[in-house]
Amino acid sequence: MPDEAPRSDGGEAPRVGKASQRLGLVLADRYRLDRLLGQGATGAVYLAEHVHMRKRFALKLLHHSAKASPELVARFEREAITAGHLDHPNVATASDFGRLDDGSFFLVLEYVDGRSLRDTIDHEGALHPRVALGVARQILAALAAAHALGIVHRDVKPDNVMLVARSRSSPSAAPFPGATDDDPLVKVLDFGIAKVDASGSLGVEATAGGTPLTRVGAVYGTPAYMAPEQAAGGEVDARADLYAIGSVLFEMIAGRPPFTGEAMEIFAQMLVDAPPRLASPIAPELVSDELRALVDALLAKAREARPSSAAEVIARVDALLGMLSSADAPPASAGGGATPIGWTPNATSMAGPIVVVPPSPGSPWLRRLDAALARLDPLARRLRLSPRRAAVVVACAILAPIVLLVALATRRSNVDDDADARSARRERRHISSAPAVAEPPSASAPPTASAPPPTRSRRHRRHAPAAPAATASASASASSSASADPLQQWIGFP
């Protein structure tokens, strides 16, 4: 029974250190903690059930030790106010906020039973361009409602976007004009570091204990999705959220953020390098020049060069969706569905008429290169490199064995040539050092005196090959019998 569950709202409540040990407790006499959804350094998020209404909520509980930080408590209260006033179908709204007797604060939010955009991209890769535009359109609608109240989210990223499957048995309103039943419903979460204009309609004070919540030079957000002025600690406005939308849209289509690496490396790329060319590994022909122009405008380094409002971006997204619309829309999975969001058309899904955007002008090999770079995204993430650097690593890994084999083959050929040259030199040396065979003189030829042997230098005598013993003795015998008849010497008689 709910009434028999241990309580955690009074002085006699058990005080536990670990978030999981709070399961089963009832907070404020009405919220029973059923499951731990996540936790961090300052608090934890639970799946809670209202014991009287029998309704599930997401309950964020700030740790007891966090009350020592007035700024942290003020930001928690700020999130409650912003989420409570944002009554929009694409925002997870807040319904309750309170403080327990032990000083802990809690915030009760709408429970979103779905799948985060981060989990979807990590497990399924890039989204189909039409699905990505539909998700971005709903995020922009949520931000437009927030901006109208003077709220800048400052932490728009795939982790803070939930995709909820829309059941056909209990259909809800279309999340955007032209949406199909397969398009997921988007919920934007976590306004914890939102900036609220004190002069806005909420009238929220921008201080905590006399100290401004947003100090000059302070950096809030996630590096891969922060606008340059936000990363530099400067003043931010609604256009910082539009930059984040550009990064999220780029990642949904390409499967990776525009800039990757460690925080400082991302900041350096963001401030110096131009965004890489947008390409889709799923449907490269559907990434039109208009879509690339929109993403480039959102990722402009100067906020004056970006669109002026979320409403302006929504109009451009609607035009792109109209170009990509078809009778048979690509399916999208949310909440762990079996159909992947990275949709690939097949014979069944192509049965109806399809409206296809003409390929963007340019060389076909350039489009194939963009698609190949997009396929290297998983390896680039593992190596913490940009796709271009990952391509260089892969190319070096392929070419290195080829270069090694060519070098070995060339060396073997040179060795063989050297061996042949040495053999030829040995043969020539052997022929030159062999004794000459004397021809018998003719009977009519007069005898001639033997010529003295040619003089040799000391070096030549040292290196000259030794004559055979038989030849040397024969030469000595011939020289000793100088008075003998040459004919008798030749036939061997004395």
Backbone torsions as a table, in degrees:
resi	resn	phi	psi	omega
1	MET	NA	143.9	-178.8
2	PRO	-63.2	-33.9	-176.9
3	ASP	-68.5	-20.5	-177.8
4	GLU	-89.1	-3.9	-178.8
5	ALA	-71.5	147.2	179.1
6	PRO	-62.6	143.8	-176.3
7	ARG	-98.2	153.9	177.8
8	SER	-137.5	41.2	-178.4
9	ASP	-123.9	4.1	-177.3
10	GLY	-131.4	-179.7	-177.9
11	GLY	-67.4	-25.2	-178.8
12	GLU	-89.1	4.1	-177.6
13	ALA	-70.5	146.6	177.6
14	PRO	-68.2	134.7	179.1
15	ARG	-104.3	118.3	-176.4
16	VAL	-118.5	153.9	-177.5
17	GLY	-92.0	-37.3	-176.1
18	LYS	-90.5	141.9	-177.1
19	ALA	-63.6	-36.1	-177.3
20	SER	-67.9	-22.6	-179.4
21	GLN	-76.7	-9.0	177.1
22	ARG	-83.6	-9.2	-177.6
23	LEU	-59.3	136.5	-178.1
24	GLY	94.0	-15.1	178.9
25	LEU	-74.4	153.9	176.9
26	VAL	-112.1	120.6	-179.6
27	LEU	-97.8	137.4	176.5
28	ALA	53.5	33.1	175.8
29	ASP	64.4	12.0	-175.9
30	ARG	-147.8	-19.1	-175.4
31	TYR	-112.4	112.1	177.4
32	ARG	-94.0	129.0	-178.4
33	LEU	-83.6	110.6	-175.0
34	ASP	-97.6	-36.4	-174.9
35	ARG	-152.3	142.9	177.4
36	LEU	-85.8	119.9	-178.9
37	LEU	-92.9	-28.2	-178.9
38	GLY	176.9	161.4	179.3
39	GLN	-152.2	158.4	179.0
40	GLY	-142.2	-163.6	-175.9
41	ALA	-72.2	-27.1	-174.8
42	THR	-108.8	-12.3	-177.4
43	GLY	-174.2	-173.2	-178.8
44	ALA	-142.9	157.6	178.9
45	VAL	-119.5	130.8	-176.8
46	TYR	-121.7	152.7	164.0
47	LEU	-86.5	115.3	-175.7
48	ALA	-119.0	155.0	176.7
49	GLU	-122.7	131.6	174.1
50	HIS	-72.1	115.3	-171.1
51	VAL	-68.0	-20.3	179.6
52	HIS	-95.1	-39.8	-177.8
53	MET	-88.2	-12.8	-176.9
54	ARG	55.1	46.1	-179.1
55	LYS	-126.9	141.3	-177.3
56	ARG	-90.1	143.8	177.9
57	PHE	-138.4	166.5	169.0
58	ALA	-102.4	122.9	-176.2
59	LEU	-114.2	120.2	176.9
60	LYS	-97.5	123.7	-177.2
61	LEU	-115.8	121.0	177.6
62	LEU	-81.4	133.4	-178.1
63	HIS	-59.3	151.9	-178.8
64	HIS	-60.4	-35.2	-178.4
65	SER	-70.9	-17.6	-177.1
66	ALA	-72.6	-15.7	-178.6
67	LYS	-67.3	-13.4	177.1
68	ALA	-74.4	-11.5	179.3
69	SER	-107.1	101.1	179.8
70	PRO	-58.9	-35.3	-179.5
71	GLU	-65.8	-41.9	179.9
72	LEU	-64.2	-42.8	178.7
73	VAL	-64.9	-40.6	-179.9
74	ALA	-64.6	-37.8	178.3
75	ARG	-68.6	-36.3	176.8
76	PHE	-63.4	-42.5	177.0
77	GLU	-66.3	-37.0	177.5
78	ARG	-61.3	-42.1	177.6
79	GLU	-61.3	-39.8	178.4
80	ALA	-62.5	-41.4	-178.1
81	ILE	-68.8	-46.8	-177.9
82	THR	-65.2	-46.6	179.8
83	ALA	-67.3	-28.0	178.6
84	GLY	-74.1	-28.9	-178.8
85	HIS	-92.2	-15.7	-179.8
86	LEU	-85.8	88.4	179.0
87	ASP	-93.2	85.5	-176.3
88	HIS	-141.1	142.4	-177.8
89	PRO	-63.8	-17.8	-180.0
90	ASN	-102.2	16.8	178.2
91	VAL	-127.2	134.8	174.2
92	ALA	-76.6	105.8	-172.6
93	THR	-81.8	157.3	177.1
94	ALA	-99.2	144.2	-178.2
95	SER	-122.0	-14.2	-177.8
96	ASP	-158.0	151.0	177.8
97	PHE	-151.5	139.1	-178.8
98	GLY	-165.1	177.6	-179.8
99	ARG	-129.1	132.3	178.9
100	LEU	-83.0	167.7	-177.9
101	ASP	-65.0	-25.2	179.7
102	ASP	-85.4	4.6	177.4
103	GLY	95.8	-5.8	178.7
104	SER	-75.3	144.8	177.3
105	PHE	-106.5	147.9	177.1
106	PHE	-134.6	151.9	178.7
107	LEU	-133.2	128.2	-178.5
108	VAL	-103.9	123.2	-177.3
109	LEU	-121.4	162.6	172.7
110	GLU	-60.2	130.7	178.3
111	TYR	-83.2	122.3	-178.3
112	VAL	-103.9	110.1	-179.6
113	ASP	-92.2	87.0	-177.7
114	GLY	-155.1	-150.7	-176.5
115	ARG	-134.0	134.2	-178.1
116	SER	-70.0	151.7	176.7
117	LEU	-63.6	-33.1	177.0
118	ARG	-62.2	-47.0	179.8
119	ASP	-63.5	-37.0	-179.9
120	THR	-64.8	-46.5	-179.1
121	ILE	-67.9	-40.3	-177.9
122	ASP	-64.9	-35.3	-174.7
123	HIS	-96.4	-26.6	-175.1
124	GLU	-117.2	-7.7	178.8
125	GLY	82.9	-156.6	-176.0
126	ALA	-65.1	151.0	177.0
127	LEU	-92.0	157.6	172.5
128	HIS	-62.5	139.7	-176.5
129	PRO	-53.8	-37.5	-179.4
130	ARG	-68.7	-39.3	177.4
131	VAL	-65.7	-40.9	179.6
132	ALA	-62.0	-41.6	178.4
133	LEU	-65.8	-36.5	177.2
134	GLY	-65.0	-39.7	177.2
135	VAL	-66.4	-45.1	179.8
136	ALA	-62.3	-35.1	-179.7
137	ARG	-63.5	-39.4	-179.9
138	GLN	-73.2	-36.7	175.1
139	ILE	-61.9	-42.1	179.0
140	LEU	-62.9	-36.6	177.9
141	ALA	-63.9	-41.2	177.4
142	ALA	-64.6	-42.0	180.0
143	LEU	-68.4	-35.8	177.4
144	ALA	-60.7	-40.3	177.4
145	ALA	-66.8	-38.3	178.7
146	ALA	-68.4	-43.6	-179.8
147	HIS	-63.0	-32.4	178.4
148	ALA	-64.3	-24.6	178.1
149	LEU	-96.4	7.0	-179.6
150	GLY	79.7	24.8	-177.6
151	ILE	-108.6	126.7	172.9
152	VAL	-110.2	120.7	-173.7
153	HIS	-63.8	-49.3	177.3
154	ARG	70.7	1.3	178.2
155	ASP	-145.4	45.9	176.7
156	VAL	-76.2	120.1	-179.0
157	LYS	-159.6	164.9	-178.2
158	PRO	-59.1	-28.0	179.1
159	ASP	-66.0	-26.6	-176.9
160	ASN	-101.3	19.3	177.6
161	VAL	-124.4	124.2	178.8
162	MET	-108.5	140.4	176.5
163	LEU	-109.0	123.1	-176.6
164	VAL	-115.3	126.7	178.6
165	ALA	-68.7	136.9	178.6
166	ARG	-97.7	113.0	-176.1
167	SER	-73.3	137.5	177.6
168	ARG	-75.3	-23.7	179.9
169	SER	-71.2	-30.8	177.0
170	SER	-129.1	75.4	-174.3
171	PRO	-65.5	142.5	175.6
172	SER	-112.5	177.3	-179.8
173	ALA	-62.9	145.9	179.1
174	ALA	-60.9	133.4	-177.0
175	PRO	-67.4	-21.7	176.7
176	PHE	-158.9	158.1	-179.1
177	PRO	-59.2	131.4	179.8
178	GLY	87.2	1.4	-180.0
179	ALA	-71.3	149.6	177.4
180	THR	-104.6	175.2	179.1
181	ASP	-66.2	-20.8	-179.0
182	ASP	-85.2	-11.7	178.5
183	ASP	-74.7	129.2	-179.3
184	PRO	-73.9	156.3	172.6
185	LEU	-87.0	135.0	-175.2
186	VAL	-103.6	137.1	175.5
187	LYS	-126.1	126.4	177.4
188	VAL	-93.7	131.6	-175.2
189	LEU	-116.0	172.1	163.9
190	ASP	59.3	85.2	171.9
191	PHE	-98.5	31.6	-174.2
192	GLY	-66.1	-32.7	178.8
193	ILE	-112.5	24.7	179.9
194	ALA	-64.5	148.3	174.2
195	LYS	-100.4	126.6	-177.3
196	VAL	-114.9	127.9	178.4
197	ASP	-74.1	120.2	-178.0
198	ALA	-63.0	-24.4	179.5
199	SER	-89.2	2.8	-179.0
200	GLY	-76.5	-175.0	-176.2
201	SER	-69.9	-20.0	179.5
202	LEU	-74.8	-31.2	-179.9
203	GLY	66.1	34.1	-177.7
204	VAL	-86.3	134.7	176.9
205	GLU	-68.2	139.2	-178.0
206	ALA	-94.9	26.9	-179.4
207	THR	-132.4	160.5	174.7
208	ALA	-133.8	105.1	-177.8
209	GLY	66.5	33.1	-180.0
210	GLY	85.8	-6.0	179.8
211	THR	-104.1	128.2	178.5
212	PRO	-59.9	139.3	179.0
213	LEU	-69.8	-37.2	179.0
214	THR	-106.4	100.9	-178.5
215	ARG	-87.6	150.0	178.6
216	VAL	-65.0	130.5	-179.8
217	GLY	91.8	-12.3	179.0
218	ALA	-77.3	143.6	-177.7
219	VAL	-114.3	124.1	177.9
220	TYR	-126.8	137.7	177.3
221	GLY	130.0	-170.5	-179.5
222	THR	-112.3	126.1	-170.2
223	PRO	-51.2	-44.4	-173.7
224	ALA	-66.4	-14.8	-175.3
225	TYR	-124.4	10.3	-178.7
226	MET	-88.5	141.0	174.4
227	ALA	-70.2	154.1	-179.2
228	PRO	-54.9	-42.4	-179.9
229	GLU	-68.2	-30.2	176.6
230	GLN	-71.3	-39.9	178.5
231	ALA	-66.8	-29.3	179.7
232	ALA	-83.1	-0.7	-179.4
233	GLY	77.5	19.7	-179.4
234	GLY	-87.4	-174.3	179.2
235	GLU	-72.6	136.2	-179.0
236	VAL	-120.1	152.8	174.3
237	ASP	-137.7	-163.2	-175.4
238	ALA	-61.2	-25.0	-178.5
239	ARG	-70.1	-17.5	173.0
240	ALA	-67.5	-37.5	175.2
241	ASP	-66.2	-33.7	179.0
242	LEU	-68.1	-35.5	174.4
243	TYR	-61.9	-43.5	178.7
244	ALA	-61.6	-37.9	177.1
245	ILE	-62.4	-39.6	176.9
246	GLY	-61.4	-40.9	178.5
247	SER	-66.3	-42.4	-179.7
248	VAL	-66.1	-42.5	179.4
249	LEU	-64.7	-40.6	176.4
250	PHE	-59.2	-45.7	-178.1
251	GLU	-67.2	-38.2	179.3
252	MET	-62.4	-38.7	-177.0
253	ILE	-82.5	-44.4	-175.7
254	ALA	-88.3	-18.8	-177.9
255	GLY	88.4	3.6	179.9
256	ARG	-154.2	156.3	175.8
257	PRO	-69.7	162.1	179.2
258	PRO	-65.2	-31.7	179.0
259	PHE	-128.2	133.4	-177.1
260	THR	-129.9	164.4	178.9
261	GLY	124.4	-165.7	175.4
262	GLU	-71.7	168.8	-173.6
263	ALA	-57.3	-48.9	-177.5
264	MET	-67.8	-35.0	177.1
265	GLU	-66.5	-38.8	177.4
266	ILE	-64.4	-44.0	179.6
267	PHE	-61.1	-41.8	179.5
268	ALA	-63.3	-44.7	178.3
269	GLN	-63.6	-41.3	-177.4
270	MET	-62.3	-37.8	-176.2
271	LEU	-84.7	-22.9	-172.9
272	VAL	-112.9	-49.0	-171.7
273	ASP	-84.5	150.4	171.4
274	ALA	-78.7	150.0	178.5
275	PRO	-59.7	143.5	178.4
276	PRO	-65.6	162.6	-179.7
277	ARG	-67.5	129.2	-178.9
278	LEU	-72.3	130.8	178.5
279	ALA	-146.9	149.5	179.3
280	SER	-111.9	125.9	176.2
281	PRO	-73.6	-12.9	-177.6
282	ILE	-93.3	-51.7	-177.0
283	ALA	-137.9	74.9	-177.5
284	PRO	-61.4	-27.5	-178.8
285	GLU	-71.4	-15.5	-179.4
286	LEU	-91.4	-4.4	176.4
287	VAL	-86.6	93.7	-174.3
288	SER	-83.7	170.5	176.7
289	ASP	-63.8	-33.5	178.9
290	GLU	-66.2	-38.9	178.3
291	LEU	-67.6	-42.7	177.8
292	ARG	-62.9	-39.7	-179.7
293	ALA	-64.1	-38.4	178.6
294	LEU	-65.2	-46.0	-179.9
295	VAL	-64.5	-40.9	178.8
296	ASP	-63.8	-37.3	178.5
297	ALA	-67.3	-39.5	178.4
298	LEU	-66.9	-31.7	-177.7
299	LEU	-94.3	17.5	178.0
300	ALA	-62.6	140.0	-177.8
301	LYS	-69.1	-38.2	177.3
302	ALA	-88.8	127.0	-176.5
303	ARG	-66.1	-21.9	177.3
304	GLU	-67.2	-24.0	-179.8
305	ALA	-84.8	-8.9	178.9
306	ARG	-84.8	164.7	172.9
307	PRO	-55.7	150.7	-172.8
308	SER	-79.4	-22.8	-176.1
309	SER	-154.2	163.5	176.6
310	ALA	-66.7	-31.6	178.8
311	ALA	-63.4	-37.1	177.8
312	GLU	-65.3	-40.6	179.0
313	VAL	-67.8	-38.4	178.6
314	ILE	-59.0	-41.7	179.7
315	ALA	-62.1	-40.0	179.4
316	ARG	-71.2	-35.7	177.3
317	VAL	-66.2	-41.2	178.1
318	ASP	-60.6	-38.9	178.1
319	ALA	-64.4	-40.7	178.3
320	LEU	-67.4	-38.6	177.4
321	LEU	-63.8	-36.2	176.5
322	GLY	-63.3	-35.4	178.0
323	MET	-70.6	-31.8	-176.4
324	LEU	-95.3	-1.2	-176.8
325	SER	-66.5	151.1	-179.8
326	SER	-151.5	163.2	179.6
327	ALA	-67.7	-33.8	179.0
328	ASP	-113.6	96.9	-174.9
329	ALA	-73.8	149.9	177.4
330	PRO	-67.3	137.6	178.7
331	PRO	-73.3	155.2	177.9
332	ALA	-138.6	136.2	179.8
333	SER	-99.0	142.2	174.5
334	ALA	-146.2	144.7	-178.2
335	GLY	73.1	30.7	175.0
336	GLY	82.2	25.1	178.3
337	GLY	-66.0	165.7	-175.6
338	ALA	-82.7	-22.1	-177.0
339	THR	-86.5	124.3	-177.6
340	PRO	-71.9	148.7	176.6
341	ILE	-71.4	-31.8	175.7
342	GLY	-70.6	77.0	-168.4
343	TRP	-76.9	134.9	174.1
344	THR	-122.3	121.5	-176.9
345	PRO	-66.0	144.6	175.3
346	ASN	-128.2	-171.7	-175.3
347	ALA	-64.2	-35.6	-178.8
348	THR	-71.1	-47.5	-176.4
349	SER	-72.8	-16.3	179.7
350	MET	-93.9	12.1	-175.8
351	ALA	-66.7	-38.9	-178.2
352	GLY	-82.1	174.0	177.3
353	PRO	-68.1	136.4	-177.7
354	ILE	-118.1	131.6	174.3
355	VAL	-98.7	114.5	-175.5
356	VAL	-113.0	135.8	175.6
357	VAL	-72.9	132.5	178.7
358	PRO	-59.8	146.8	179.3
359	PRO	-59.3	145.7	178.2
360	SER	-69.2	147.9	-179.5
361	PRO	-65.1	155.2	-179.1
362	GLY	139.1	169.5	-178.3
363	SER	-70.8	139.2	178.0
364	PRO	-61.1	-34.6	-179.3
365	TRP	-66.3	-28.7	178.4
366	LEU	-69.0	-38.9	177.4
367	ARG	-66.8	-39.5	177.7
368	ARG	-65.6	-35.1	177.5
369	LEU	-65.5	-41.2	178.1
370	ASP	-62.2	-42.4	179.8
371	ALA	-65.8	-37.9	178.7
372	ALA	-65.7	-40.8	177.4
373	LEU	-63.8	-36.3	178.9
374	ALA	-66.5	-32.4	179.1
375	ARG	-71.6	-16.9	178.2
376	LEU	-85.9	3.2	-176.9
377	ASP	-59.0	-45.6	179.8
378	PRO	-59.2	-42.0	178.4
379	LEU	-66.5	-39.5	179.6
380	ALA	-63.5	-37.6	178.2
381	ARG	-66.2	-40.7	179.7
382	ARG	-64.7	-39.8	-179.0
383	LEU	-85.1	-6.1	-176.8
384	ARG	56.9	46.5	178.7
385	LEU	-125.8	162.0	172.2
386	SER	-73.2	157.5	-179.1
387	PRO	-58.0	-34.7	180.0
388	ARG	-67.8	-42.1	178.0
389	ARG	-67.2	-36.7	176.0
390	ALA	-63.3	-37.0	177.1
391	ALA	-64.1	-38.5	177.7
392	VAL	-64.4	-41.4	178.8
393	VAL	-62.3	-44.4	179.1
394	VAL	-63.6	-42.7	179.6
395	ALA	-63.1	-41.6	178.2
396	CYS	-64.6	-39.2	179.3
397	ALA	-64.9	-31.6	179.4
398	ILE	-79.9	-40.3	-174.6
399	LEU	-79.0	-27.3	-176.4
400	ALA	-58.6	-48.6	177.3
401	PRO	-62.4	-35.0	180.0
402	ILE	-65.7	-45.5	179.0
403	VAL	-61.9	-39.7	179.7
404	LEU	-63.7	-42.8	178.9
405	LEU	-64.6	-41.0	178.5
406	VAL	-63.5	-41.1	179.3
407	ALA	-64.3	-42.3	178.4
408	LEU	-64.6	-41.6	179.0
409	ALA	-64.4	-40.5	178.6
410	THR	-64.7	-40.7	178.8
411	ARG	-65.2	-40.2	178.3
412	ARG	-62.9	-39.9	178.9
413	SER	-65.2	-40.7	178.9
414	ASN	-65.3	-38.1	178.5
415	VAL	-63.6	-43.6	178.6
416	ASP	-62.2	-42.1	179.1
417	ASP	-62.9	-41.7	178.4
418	ASP	-63.4	-39.7	178.6
419	ALA	-63.8	-42.1	178.3
420	ASP	-63.6	-40.3	-179.6
421	ALA	-65.8	-41.5	178.9
422	ARG	-64.8	-39.8	177.8
423	SER	-63.0	-40.8	179.0
424	ALA	-65.5	-40.0	178.6
425	ARG	-64.9	-39.9	177.9
426	ARG	-62.2	-41.0	179.2
427	GLU	-63.7	-42.9	179.6
428	ARG	-64.6	-39.3	179.6
429	ARG	-65.8	-38.5	179.5
430	HIS	-66.5	-40.2	-179.7
431	ILE	-67.8	-41.7	-178.1
432	SER	-68.4	-29.5	-177.7
433	SER	-90.0	-5.3	179.6
434	ALA	-71.9	143.8	-179.2
435	PRO	-69.3	143.0	179.1
436	ALA	-78.4	139.1	179.6
437	VAL	-91.1	120.9	-177.1
438	ALA	-75.2	136.2	177.8
439	GLU	-85.0	140.9	178.2
440	PRO	-65.0	133.4	179.0
441	PRO	-70.2	149.5	178.8
442	SER	-73.6	156.1	-176.3
443	ALA	-65.3	-32.1	-177.7
444	SER	-83.1	-16.0	-176.2
445	ALA	-77.4	134.6	179.0
446	PRO	-71.6	148.8	179.4
447	PRO	-67.4	143.7	-179.3
448	THR	-121.1	148.0	177.5
449	ALA	-71.7	141.8	-179.8
450	SER	-69.7	138.1	-179.4
451	ALA	-76.6	144.9	177.4
452	PRO	-65.8	147.8	-179.2
453	PRO	-63.8	146.0	-178.9
454	PRO	-66.1	143.2	178.3
455	THR	-74.7	141.7	-180.0
456	ARG	-120.8	148.1	176.7
457	SER	-73.3	163.2	-179.6
458	ARG	-60.6	-40.9	-179.5
459	ARG	-65.4	-40.3	-178.9
460	HIS	-67.6	-38.6	179.0
461	ARG	-65.7	-34.3	-178.1
462	ARG	-68.6	-38.6	-174.5
463	HIS	-97.1	-5.6	-179.1
464	ALA	-71.7	141.9	179.7
465	PRO	-69.9	144.8	-179.4
466	ALA	-71.2	139.8	179.3
467	ALA	-78.5	154.1	178.4
468	PRO	-61.5	153.3	-175.5
469	ALA	-64.0	-39.7	-178.5
470	ALA	-62.6	-42.1	-179.9
471	THR	-65.6	-40.9	-179.7
472	ALA	-64.0	-43.4	-179.5
473	SER	-66.4	-37.7	178.6
474	ALA	-64.8	-39.2	179.1
475	SER	-66.1	-38.8	179.5
476	ALA	-66.3	-40.2	178.7
477	SER	-64.7	-39.2	-179.2
478	ALA	-67.2	-39.0	-178.7
479	SER	-72.3	-28.8	-179.7
480	SER	-73.4	-29.0	-180.0
481	SER	-103.2	62.4	-177.9
482	ALA	-70.4	-25.0	-177.9
483	SER	-83.1	-7.8	-178.0
484	ALA	-72.1	159.1	178.3
485	ASP	-72.6	135.1	-179.9
486	PRO	-60.1	-37.3	-179.3
487	LEU	-65.7	-41.2	178.2
488	GLN	-65.6	-36.5	176.1
489	GLN	-62.6	-37.4	-175.6
490	TRP	-70.5	-38.4	-177.0
491	ILE	-88.5	-6.1	172.1
492	GLY	95.6	4.8	177.3
493	PHE	-92.6	149.3	177.5
494	PRO	-76.1	NA	NA
